[in-house]
Amino acid sequence: MQATAYTYDQETRSGSVLLDDGTPVPFDAPAFDAGGLRLLRPGQRVRIEVTGEAEARRVTLITLQTF
């Protein structure tokens, strides 16, 4: 699934992404670390894997979108 980086806190390595419909979905340090990223800037297109639905939806992996 694709999304756009929305927020990112470098100290906690957590933040949120926006799905294409504008829905924010949070991610935590383990999801960030799983993708092997060093930094994330708001507006970057990312590839994500999620678990759960509706309010319980969380990102489990976040990495840069490659074409």
mmJSON file of the N, C-alpha and C atoms, coordinates in Angstrom:
{"data_MODEL":{"atom_site":{
"group_PDB":["ATOM","ATOM","ATOM","ATOM","ATOM","ATOM","ATOM","ATOM","ATOM","ATOM","ATOM","ATOM","ATOM","ATOM","ATOM","ATOM","ATOM","ATOM","ATOM","ATOM","ATOM","ATOM","ATOM","ATOM","ATOM","ATOM","ATOM","ATOM","ATOM","ATOM","ATOM","ATOM","ATOM","ATOM","ATOM","ATOM","ATOM","ATOM","ATOM","ATOM","ATOM","ATOM","ATOM","ATOM","ATOM","ATOM","ATOM","ATOM","ATOM","ATOM","ATOM","ATOM","ATOM","ATOM","ATOM","ATOM","ATOM","ATOM","ATOM","ATOM","ATOM","ATOM","ATOM","ATOM","ATOM","ATOM","ATOM","ATOM","ATOM","ATOM","ATOM","ATOM","ATOM","ATOM","ATOM","ATOM","ATOM","ATOM","ATOM","ATOM","ATOM","ATOM","ATOM","ATOM","ATOM","ATOM","ATOM","ATOM","ATOM","ATOM","ATOM","ATOM","ATOM","ATOM","ATOM","ATOM","ATOM","ATOM","ATOM","ATOM","ATOM","ATOM","ATOM","ATOM","ATOM","ATOM","ATOM","ATOM","ATOM","ATOM","ATOM","ATOM","ATOM","ATOM","ATOM","ATOM","ATOM","ATOM","ATOM","ATOM","ATOM","ATOM","ATOM","ATOM","ATOM","ATOM","ATOM","ATOM","ATOM","ATOM","ATOM","ATOM","ATOM","ATOM","ATOM","ATOM","ATOM","ATOM","ATOM","ATOM","ATOM","ATOM","ATOM","ATOM","ATOM","ATOM","ATOM","ATOM","ATOM","ATOM","ATOM","ATOM","ATOM","ATOM","ATOM","ATOM","ATOM","ATOM","ATOM","ATOM","ATOM","ATOM","ATOM","ATOM","ATOM","ATOM","ATOM","ATOM","ATOM","ATOM","ATOM","ATOM","ATOM","ATOM","ATOM","ATOM","ATOM","ATOM","ATOM","ATOM","ATOM","ATOM","ATOM","ATOM","ATOM","ATOM","ATOM","ATOM","ATOM","ATOM","ATOM","ATOM","ATOM","ATOM","ATOM","ATOM","ATOM","ATOM","ATOM","ATOM","ATOM"],
"id":[1,2,3,4,5,6,7,8,9,10,11,12,13,14,15,16,17,18,19,20,21,22,23,24,25,26,27,28,29,30,31,32,33,34,35,36,37,38,39,40,41,42,43,44,45,46,47,48,49,50,51,52,53,54,55,56,57,58,59,60,61,62,63,64,65,66,67,68,69,70,71,72,73,74,75,76,77,78,79,80,81,82,83,84,85,86,87,88,89,90,91,92,93,94,95,96,97,98,99,100,101,102,103,104,105,106,107,108,109,110,111,112,113,114,115,116,117,118,119,120,121,122,123,124,125,126,127,128,129,130,131,132,133,134,135,136,137,138,139,140,141,142,143,144,145,146,147,148,149,150,151,152,153,154,155,156,157,158,159,160,161,162,163,164,165,166,167,168,169,170,171,172,173,174,175,176,177,178,179,180,181,182,183,184,185,186,187,188,189,190,191,192,193,194,195,196,197,198,199,200,201],
"type_symbol":["N","C","C","N","C","C","N","C","C","N","C","C","N","C","C","N","C","C","N","C","C","N","C","C","N","C","C","N","C","C","N","C","C","N","C","C","N","C","C","N","C","C","N","C","C","N","C","C","N","C","C","N","C","C","N","C","C","N","C","C","N","C","C","N","C","C","N","C","C","N","C","C","N","C","C","N","C","C","N","C","C","N","C","C","N","C","C","N","C","C","N","C","C","N","C","C","N","C","C","N","C","C","N","C","C","N","C","C","N","C","C","N","C","C","N","C","C","N","C","C","N","C","C","N","C","C","N","C","C","N","C","C","N","C","C","N","C","C","N","C","C","N","C","C","N","C","C","N","C","C","N","C","C","N","C","C","N","C","C","N","C","C","N","C","C","N","C","C","N","C","C","N","C","C","N","C","C","N","C","C","N","C","C","N","C","C","N","C","C","N","C","C","N","C","C","N","C","C","N","C","C"],
"label_atom_id":["N","CA","C","N","CA","C","N","CA","C","N","CA","C","N","CA","C","N","CA","C","N","CA","C","N","CA","C","N","CA","C","N","CA","C","N","CA","C","N","CA","C","N","CA","C","N","CA","C","N","CA","C","N","CA","C","N","CA","C","N","CA","C","N","CA","C","N","CA","C","N","CA","C","N","CA","C","N","CA","C","N","CA","C","N","CA","C","N","CA","C","N","CA","C","N","CA","C","N","CA","C","N","CA","C","N","CA","C","N","CA","C","N","CA","C","N","CA","C","N","CA","C","N","CA","C","N","CA","C","N","CA","C","N","CA","C","N","CA","C","N","CA","C","N","CA","C","N","CA","C","N","CA","C","N","CA","C","N","CA","C","N","CA","C","N","CA","C","N","CA","C","N","CA","C","N","CA","C","N","CA","C","N","CA","C","N","CA","C","N","CA","C","N","CA","C","N","CA","C","N","CA","C","N","CA","C","N","CA","C","N","CA","C","N","CA","C","N","CA","C","N","CA","C","N","CA","C","N","CA","C","N","CA","C"],
"label_alt_id":[null,null,null,null,null,null,null,null,null,null,null,null,null,null,null,null,null,null,null,null,null,null,null,null,null,null,null,null,null,null,null,null,null,null,null,null,null,null,null,null,null,null,null,null,null,null,null,null,null,null,null,null,null,null,null,null,null,null,null,null,null,null,null,null,null,null,null,null,null,null,null,null,null,null,null,null,null,null,null,null,null,null,null,null,null,null,null,null,null,null,null,null,null,null,null,null,null,null,null,null,null,null,null,null,null,null,null,null,null,null,null,null,null,null,null,null,null,null,null,null,null,null,null,null,null,null,null,null,null,null,null,null,null,null,null,null,null,null,null,null,null,null,null,null,null,null,null,null,null,null,null,null,null,null,null,null,null,null,null,null,null,null,null,null,null,null,null,null,null,null,null,null,null,null,null,null,null,null,null,null,null,null,null,null,null,null,null,null,null,null,null,null,null,null,null,null,null,null,null,null,null],
"label_comp_id":["MET","MET","MET","GLN","GLN","GLN","ALA","ALA","ALA","THR","THR","THR","ALA","ALA","ALA","TYR","TYR","TYR","THR","THR","THR","TYR","TYR","TYR","ASP","ASP","ASP","GLN","GLN","GLN","GLU","GLU","GLU","THR","THR","THR","ARG","ARG","ARG","SER","SER","SER","GLY","GLY","GLY","SER","SER","SER","VAL","VAL","VAL","LEU","LEU","LEU","LEU","LEU","LEU","ASP","ASP","ASP","ASP","ASP","ASP","GLY","GLY","GLY","THR","THR","THR","PRO","PRO","PRO","VAL","VAL","VAL","PRO","PRO","PRO","PHE","PHE","PHE","ASP","ASP","ASP","ALA","ALA","ALA","PRO","PRO","PRO","ALA","ALA","ALA","PHE","PHE","PHE","ASP","ASP","ASP","ALA","ALA","ALA","GLY","GLY","GLY","GLY","GLY","GLY","LEU","LEU","LEU","ARG","ARG","ARG","LEU","LEU","LEU","LEU","LEU","LEU","ARG","ARG","ARG","PRO","PRO","PRO","GLY","GLY","GLY","GLN","GLN","GLN","ARG","ARG","ARG","VAL","VAL","VAL","ARG","ARG","ARG","ILE","ILE","ILE","GLU","GLU","GLU","VAL","VAL","VAL","THR","THR","THR","GLY","GLY","GLY","GLU","GLU","GLU","ALA","ALA","ALA","GLU","GLU","GLU","ALA","ALA","ALA","ARG","ARG","ARG","ARG","ARG","ARG","VAL","VAL","VAL","THR","THR","THR","LEU","LEU","LEU","ILE","ILE","ILE","THR","THR","THR","LEU","LEU","LEU","GLN","GLN","GLN","THR","THR","THR","PHE","PHE","PHE"],
"label_asym_id":["A","A","A","A","A","A","A","A","A","A","A","A","A","A","A","A","A","A","A","A","A","A","A","A","A","A","A","A","A","A","A","A","A","A","A","A","A","A","A","A","A","A","A","A","A","A","A","A","A","A","A","A","A","A","A","A","A","A","A","A","A","A","A","A","A","A","A","A","A","A","A","A","A","A","A","A","A","A","A","A","A","A","A","A","A","A","A","A","A","A","A","A","A","A","A","A","A","A","A","A","A","A","A","A","A","A","A","A","A","A","A","A","A","A","A","A","A","A","A","A","A","A","A","A","A","A","A","A","A","A","A","A","A","A","A","A","A","A","A","A","A","A","A","A","A","A","A","A","A","A","A","A","A","A","A","A","A","A","A","A","A","A","A","A","A","A","A","A","A","A","A","A","A","A","A","A","A","A","A","A","A","A","A","A","A","A","A","A","A","A","A","A","A","A","A","A","A","A","A","A","A"],
"label_entity_id":["1","1","1","1","1","1","1","1","1","1","1","1","1","1","1","1","1","1","1","1","1","1","1","1","1","1","1","1","1","1","1","1","1","1","1","1","1","1","1","1","1","1","1","1","1","1","1","1","1","1","1","1","1","1","1","1","1","1","1","1","1","1","1","1","1","1","1","1","1","1","1","1","1","1","1","1","1","1","1","1","1","1","1","1","1","1","1","1","1","1","1","1","1","1","1","1","1","1","1","1","1","1","1","1","1","1","1","1","1","1","1","1","1","1","1","1","1","1","1","1","1","1","1","1","1","1","1","1","1","1","1","1","1","1","1","1","1","1","1","1","1","1","1","1","1","1","1","1","1","1","1","1","1","1","1","1","1","1","1","1","1","1","1","1","1","1","1","1","1","1","1","1","1","1","1","1","1","1","1","1","1","1","1","1","1","1","1","1","1","1","1","1","1","1","1","1","1","1","1","1","1"],
"label_seq_id":[1,1,1,2,2,2,3,3,3,4,4,4,5,5,5,6,6,6,7,7,7,8,8,8,9,9,9,10,10,10,11,11,11,12,12,12,13,13,13,14,14,14,15,15,15,16,16,16,17,17,17,18,18,18,19,19,19,20,20,20,21,21,21,22,22,22,23,23,23,24,24,24,25,25,25,26,26,26,27,27,27,28,28,28,29,29,29,30,30,30,31,31,31,32,32,32,33,33,33,34,34,34,35,35,35,36,36,36,37,37,37,38,38,38,39,39,39,40,40,40,41,41,41,42,42,42,43,43,43,44,44,44,45,45,45,46,46,46,47,47,47,48,48,48,49,49,49,50,50,50,51,51,51,52,52,52,53,53,53,54,54,54,55,55,55,56,56,56,57,57,57,58,58,58,59,59,59,60,60,60,61,61,61,62,62,62,63,63,63,64,64,64,65,65,65,66,66,66,67,67,67],
"pdbx_PDB_ins_code":[null,null,null,null,null,null,null,null,null,null,null,null,null,null,null,null,null,null,null,null,null,null,null,null,null,null,null,null,null,null,null,null,null,null,null,null,null,null,null,null,null,null,null,null,null,null,null,null,null,null,null,null,null,null,null,null,null,null,null,null,null,null,null,null,null,null,null,null,null,null,null,null,null,null,null,null,null,null,null,null,null,null,null,null,null,null,null,null,null,null,null,null,null,null,null,null,null,null,null,null,null,null,null,null,null,null,null,null,null,null,null,null,null,null,null,null,null,null,null,null,null,null,null,null,null,null,null,null,null,null,null,null,null,null,null,null,null,null,null,null,null,null,null,null,null,null,null,null,null,null,null,null,null,null,null,null,null,null,null,null,null,null,null,null,null,null,null,null,null,null,null,null,null,null,null,null,null,null,null,null,null,null,null,null,null,null,null,null,null,null,null,null,null,null,null,null,null,null,null,null,null],
"Cartn_x":[0.849,0.0,0.902,0.454,1.218,0.565,1.396,0.917,1.904,1.622,2.498,2.892,4.192,4.66,4.018,3.48,2.783,3.554,3.838,4.63,5.738,6.822,7.914,8.695,8.921,9.72,11.01,12.121,13.403,13.857,13.5,13.911,13.214,11.921,11.172,11.047,11.422,11.322,9.873,8.935,7.518,6.86,5.653,4.939,3.656,3.298,2.082,2.211,1.391,1.313,-0.134,-0.331,-1.674,-1.921,-3.029,-3.43,-3.922,-4.094,-4.511,-5.886,-6.71,-8.015,-7.958,-6.736,-6.544,-6.588,-6.776,-6.835,-5.441,-5.248,-3.941,-3.824,-2.638,-2.361,-1.018,-0.975,0.266,1.246,2.527,3.538,4.458,5.059,5.961,7.374,8.303,9.711,9.94,9.301,9.534,9.142,8.067,7.666,8.687,9.177,10.191,11.482,11.916,13.152,13.066,11.895,11.72,11.989,11.764,11.977,13.401,14.256,15.656,15.91,14.966,15.143,16.011,16.619,17.39,16.647,15.843,15.145,13.903,12.915,11.684,11.239,10.948,10.495,9.033,8.268,6.865,6.76,5.798,5.577,6.19,7.096,7.694,6.655,6.682,5.831,6.498,5.715,6.235,5.374,5.97,5.247,5.053,3.844,3.557,2.864,3.003,2.195,1.459,0.177,-0.649,-1.301,-1.731,-2.503,-3.682,-4.759,-5.942,-6.829,-7.934,-8.893,-9.417,-9.913,-10.511,-9.573,-10.057,-9.253,-8.06,-8.109,-7.035,-5.95,-6.096,-5.124,-3.793,-2.703,-1.346,-0.42,0.583,1.62,2.593,2.914,3.874,5.211,5.226,6.454,6.302,7.334,7.337,8.702,8.659,9.889,9.618,10.655,10.451,9.835,8.981,8.351,9.368,9.589,10.483,9.682,10.106,9.381,10.14],
"Cartn_y":[-1.162,0.0,1.235,2.286,3.526,4.575,5.503,6.603,7.758,8.837,10.006,10.267,10.442,10.754,12.062,12.071,13.25,13.866,13.08,13.565,12.569,13.057,12.182,12.849,12.119,12.59,11.786,12.444,11.765,11.143,11.742,11.21,9.895,9.809,8.593,7.647,8.119,7.372,6.928,7.787,7.497,8.681,8.454,9.526,9.002,9.571,9.137,9.343,8.617,8.756,9.079,9.613,9.846,8.881,8.147,7.308,8.223,7.692,8.514,9.141,8.576,9.178,10.207,10.484,11.486,10.947,9.653,9.05,8.967,9.533,9.398,8.031,7.435,6.152,6.285,5.985,6.148,4.996,5.288,4.235,4.498,3.414,3.54,3.128,3.181,2.903,1.527,0.453,-0.846,-0.875,-0.198,-0.134,0.653,1.746,2.553,1.755,1.097,0.319,-0.855,-1.459,-2.607,-2.236,-0.975,-0.534,-0.134,-0.049,0.296,1.751,2.616,4.033,4.721,5.826,6.647,7.928,8.423,9.694,9.671,10.421,10.531,11.978,12.518,13.909,13.954,14.852,15.008,15.247,14.59,14.725,13.608,12.822,11.714,10.625,10.024,8.868,7.648,6.843,5.665,4.451,3.292,2.03,1.551,1.114,0.67,-0.684,-1.376,-2.554,-2.229,-2.606,-2.263,-3.498,-3.355,-4.386,-3.704,-4.437,-3.891,-3.119,-2.652,-1.893,-0.705,0.268,1.482,2.125,2.381,3.061,2.238,0.922,0.036,-0.155,0.474,0.294,0.931,0.152,0.622,0.182,0.995,0.652,-0.315,-1.419,-2.387,-2.314,-1.67,-1.504,-0.235,0.576,1.777,1.87,2.063,2.194,3.138,3.578,4.5,3.792,4.489,3.969,4.018,2.9,2.872,2.457,2.941,2.651,1.688],
"Cartn_z":[0.0,0.0,0.0,-0.647,-0.684,0.211,0.677,1.512,1.383,2.076,2.108,3.554,3.792,5.142,5.582,6.789,7.302,8.462,9.49,10.62,10.902,11.507,11.906,13.026,14.113,15.236,15.246,14.954,14.836,16.159,17.27,18.573,18.912,18.631,18.957,17.769,16.57,15.317,15.063,15.424,15.216,14.519,14.029,13.357,12.742,11.593,10.919,9.418,8.694,7.244,6.894,5.699,5.188,4.046,4.139,3.018,1.906,0.72,-0.407,-0.212,0.676,0.953,2.081,2.583,3.619,5.039,5.21,6.537,7.157,8.341,9.005,9.669,9.572,10.212,10.925,12.229,12.992,12.762,12.992,13.029,14.216,14.722,15.862,15.458,16.401,16.115,15.494,15.974,15.342,13.855,13.482,12.069,11.258,11.827,11.144,10.994,12.061,12.031,11.06,10.926,10.029,8.573,8.222,6.85,6.541,7.563,7.333,6.984,7.27,6.949,8.0,7.601,8.536,8.889,7.957,8.113,7.241,7.62,6.854,6.874,5.698,5.595,5.194,5.801,5.407,3.897,3.289,1.846,1.028,1.606,0.865,0.646,-0.542,-0.811,-0.204,0.472,1.147,0.817,1.016,0.922,2.35,2.664,4.025,4.009,5.136,5.421,6.709,6.765,7.918,8.511,9.75,10.425,11.1,11.276,11.936,10.973,11.51,10.709,11.499,10.774,11.349,12.369,13.573,14.596,15.074,14.904,15.363,14.296,13.137,12.057,12.432,12.244,12.546,11.425,11.173,10.204,10.882,10.203,10.728,9.997,8.826,8.044,7.224,7.206,6.374,5.678,4.377,3.599,2.432,1.764,0.65,-0.537,-1.235,-2.439,-3.57,-4.219,-5.379,-6.596,-7.726,-8.965,-9.824],
"occupancy":[1.0,1.0,1.0,1.0,1.0,1.0,1.0,1.0,1.0,1.0,1.0,1.0,1.0,1.0,1.0,1.0,1.0,1.0,1.0,1.0,1.0,1.0,1.0,1.0,1.0,1.0,1.0,1.0,1.0,1.0,1.0,1.0,1.0,1.0,1.0,1.0,1.0,1.0,1.0,1.0,1.0,1.0,1.0,1.0,1.0,1.0,1.0,1.0,1.0,1.0,1.0,1.0,1.0,1.0,1.0,1.0,1.0,1.0,1.0,1.0,1.0,1.0,1.0,1.0,1.0,1.0,1.0,1.0,1.0,1.0,1.0,1.0,1.0,1.0,1.0,1.0,1.0,1.0,1.0,1.0,1.0,1.0,1.0,1.0,1.0,1.0,1.0,1.0,1.0,1.0,1.0,1.0,1.0,1.0,1.0,1.0,1.0,1.0,1.0,1.0,1.0,1.0,1.0,1.0,1.0,1.0,1.0,1.0,1.0,1.0,1.0,1.0,1.0,1.0,1.0,1.0,1.0,1.0,1.0,1.0,1.0,1.0,1.0,1.0,1.0,1.0,1.0,1.0,1.0,1.0,1.0,1.0,1.0,1.0,1.0,1.0,1.0,1.0,1.0,1.0,1.0,1.0,1.0,1.0,1.0,1.0,1.0,1.0,1.0,1.0,1.0,1.0,1.0,1.0,1.0,1.0,1.0,1.0,1.0,1.0,1.0,1.0,1.0,1.0,1.0,1.0,1.0,1.0,1.0,1.0,1.0,1.0,1.0,1.0,1.0,1.0,1.0,1.0,1.0,1.0,1.0,1.0,1.0,1.0,1.0,1.0,1.0,1.0,1.0,1.0,1.0,1.0,1.0,1.0,1.0,1.0,1.0,1.0,1.0,1.0,1.0],
"B_iso_or_equiv":[0.0,0.0,0.0,0.0,0.0,0.0,0.0,0.0,0.0,0.0,0.0,0.0,0.0,0.0,0.0,0.0,0.0,0.0,0.0,0.0,0.0,0.0,0.0,0.0,0.0,0.0,0.0,0.0,0.0,0.0,0.0,0.0,0.0,0.0,0.0,0.0,0.0,0.0,0.0,0.0,0.0,0.0,0.0,0.0,0.0,0.0,0.0,0.0,0.0,0.0,0.0,0.0,0.0,0.0,0.0,0.0,0.0,0.0,0.0,0.0,0.0,0.0,0.0,0.0,0.0,0.0,0.0,0.0,0.0,0.0,0.0,0.0,0.0,0.0,0.0,0.0,0.0,0.0,0.0,0.0,0.0,0.0,0.0,0.0,0.0,0.0,0.0,0.0,0.0,0.0,0.0,0.0,0.0,0.0,0.0,0.0,0.0,0.0,0.0,0.0,0.0,0.0,0.0,0.0,0.0,0.0,0.0,0.0,0.0,0.0,0.0,0.0,0.0,0.0,0.0,0.0,0.0,0.0,0.0,0.0,0.0,0.0,0.0,0.0,0.0,0.0,0.0,0.0,0.0,0.0,0.0,0.0,0.0,0.0,0.0,0.0,0.0,0.0,0.0,0.0,0.0,0.0,0.0,0.0,0.0,0.0,0.0,0.0,0.0,0.0,0.0,0.0,0.0,0.0,0.0,0.0,0.0,0.0,0.0,0.0,0.0,0.0,0.0,0.0,0.0,0.0,0.0,0.0,0.0,0.0,0.0,0.0,0.0,0.0,0.0,0.0,0.0,0.0,0.0,0.0,0.0,0.0,0.0,0.0,0.0,0.0,0.0,0.0,0.0,0.0,0.0,0.0,0.0,0.0,0.0,0.0,0.0,0.0,0.0,0.0,0.0],
"pdbx_formal_charge":[null,null,null,null,null,null,null,null,null,null,null,null,null,null,null,null,null,null,null,null,null,null,null,null,null,null,null,null,null,null,null,null,null,null,null,null,null,null,null,null,null,null,null,null,null,null,null,null,null,null,null,null,null,null,null,null,null,null,null,null,null,null,null,null,null,null,null,null,null,null,null,null,null,null,null,null,null,null,null,null,null,null,null,null,null,null,null,null,null,null,null,null,null,null,null,null,null,null,null,null,null,null,null,null,null,null,null,null,null,null,null,null,null,null,null,null,null,null,null,null,null,null,null,null,null,null,null,null,null,null,null,null,null,null,null,null,null,null,null,null,null,null,null,null,null,null,null,null,null,null,null,null,null,null,null,null,null,null,null,null,null,null,null,null,null,null,null,null,null,null,null,null,null,null,null,null,null,null,null,null,null,null,null,null,null,null,null,null,null,null,null,null,null,null,null,null,null,null,null,null,null],
"auth_seq_id":[1,1,1,2,2,2,3,3,3,4,4,4,5,5,5,6,6,6,7,7,7,8,8,8,9,9,9,10,10,10,11,11,11,12,12,12,13,13,13,14,14,14,15,15,15,16,16,16,17,17,17,18,18,18,19,19,19,20,20,20,21,21,21,22,22,22,23,23,23,24,24,24,25,25,25,26,26,26,27,27,27,28,28,28,29,29,29,30,30,30,31,31,31,32,32,32,33,33,33,34,34,34,35,35,35,36,36,36,37,37,37,38,38,38,39,39,39,40,40,40,41,41,41,42,42,42,43,43,43,44,44,44,45,45,45,46,46,46,47,47,47,48,48,48,49,49,49,50,50,50,51,51,51,52,52,52,53,53,53,54,54,54,55,55,55,56,56,56,57,57,57,58,58,58,59,59,59,60,60,60,61,61,61,62,62,62,63,63,63,64,64,64,65,65,65,66,66,66,67,67,67],
"auth_comp_id":["MET","MET","MET","GLN","GLN","GLN","ALA","ALA","ALA","THR","THR","THR","ALA","ALA","ALA","TYR","TYR","TYR","THR","THR","THR","TYR","TYR","TYR","ASP","ASP","ASP","GLN","GLN","GLN","GLU","GLU","GLU","THR","THR","THR","ARG","ARG","ARG","SER","SER","SER","GLY","GLY","GLY","SER","SER","SER","VAL","VAL","VAL","LEU","LEU","LEU","LEU","LEU","LEU","ASP","ASP","ASP","ASP","ASP","ASP","GLY","GLY","GLY","THR","THR","THR","PRO","PRO","PRO","VAL","VAL","VAL","PRO","PRO","PRO","PHE","PHE","PHE","ASP","ASP","ASP","ALA","ALA","ALA","PRO","PRO","PRO","ALA","ALA","ALA","PHE","PHE","PHE","ASP","ASP","ASP","ALA","ALA","ALA","GLY","GLY","GLY","GLY","GLY","GLY","LEU","LEU","LEU","ARG","ARG","ARG","LEU","LEU","LEU","LEU","LEU","LEU","ARG","ARG","ARG","PRO","PRO","PRO","GLY","GLY","GLY","GLN","GLN","GLN","ARG","ARG","ARG","VAL","VAL","VAL","ARG","ARG","ARG","ILE","ILE","ILE","GLU","GLU","GLU","VAL","VAL","VAL","THR","THR","THR","GLY","GLY","GLY","GLU","GLU","GLU","ALA","ALA","ALA","GLU","GLU","GLU","ALA","ALA","ALA","ARG","ARG","ARG","ARG","ARG","ARG","VAL","VAL","VAL","THR","THR","THR","LEU","LEU","LEU","ILE","ILE","ILE","THR","THR","THR","LEU","LEU","LEU","GLN","GLN","GLN","THR","THR","THR","PHE","PHE","PHE"],
"auth_asym_id":["A","A","A","A","A","A","A","A","A","A","A","A","A","A","A","A","A","A","A","A","A","A","A","A","A","A","A","A","A","A","A","A","A","A","A","A","A","A","A","A","A","A","A","A","A","A","A","A","A","A","A","A","A","A","A","A","A","A","A","A","A","A","A","A","A","A","A","A","A","A","A","A","A","A","A","A","A","A","A","A","A","A","A","A","A","A","A","A","A","A","A","A","A","A","A","A","A","A","A","A","A","A","A","A","A","A","A","A","A","A","A","A","A","A","A","A","A","A","A","A","A","A","A","A","A","A","A","A","A","A","A","A","A","A","A","A","A","A","A","A","A","A","A","A","A","A","A","A","A","A","A","A","A","A","A","A","A","A","A","A","A","A","A","A","A","A","A","A","A","A","A","A","A","A","A","A","A","A","A","A","A","A","A","A","A","A","A","A","A","A","A","A","A","A","A","A","A","A","A","A","A"],
"auth_atom_id":["N","CA","C","N","CA","C","N","CA","C","N","CA","C","N","CA","C","N","CA","C","N","CA","C","N","CA","C","N","CA","C","N","CA","C","N","CA","C","N","CA","C","N","CA","C","N","CA","C","N","CA","C","N","CA","C","N","CA","C","N","CA","C","N","CA","C","N","CA","C","N","CA","C","N","CA","C","N","CA","C","N","CA","C","N","CA","C","N","CA","C","N","CA","C","N","CA","C","N","CA","C","N","CA","C","N","CA","C","N","CA","C","N","CA","C","N","CA","C","N","CA","C","N","CA","C","N","CA","C","N","CA","C","N","CA","C","N","CA","C","N","CA","C","N","CA","C","N","CA","C","N","CA","C","N","CA","C","N","CA","C","N","CA","C","N","CA","C","N","CA","C","N","CA","C","N","CA","C","N","CA","C","N","CA","C","N","CA","C","N","CA","C","N","CA","C","N","CA","C","N","CA","C","N","CA","C","N","CA","C","N","CA","C","N","CA","C","N","CA","C","N","CA","C","N","CA","C","N","CA","C","N","CA","C"],
"pdbx_PDB_model_num":[1,1,1,1,1,1,1,1,1,1,1,1,1,1,1,1,1,1,1,1,1,1,1,1,1,1,1,1,1,1,1,1,1,1,1,1,1,1,1,1,1,1,1,1,1,1,1,1,1,1,1,1,1,1,1,1,1,1,1,1,1,1,1,1,1,1,1,1,1,1,1,1,1,1,1,1,1,1,1,1,1,1,1,1,1,1,1,1,1,1,1,1,1,1,1,1,1,1,1,1,1,1,1,1,1,1,1,1,1,1,1,1,1,1,1,1,1,1,1,1,1,1,1,1,1,1,1,1,1,1,1,1,1,1,1,1,1,1,1,1,1,1,1,1,1,1,1,1,1,1,1,1,1,1,1,1,1,1,1,1,1,1,1,1,1,1,1,1,1,1,1,1,1,1,1,1,1,1,1,1,1,1,1,1,1,1,1,1,1,1,1,1,1,1,1,1,1,1,1,1,1]
}}}
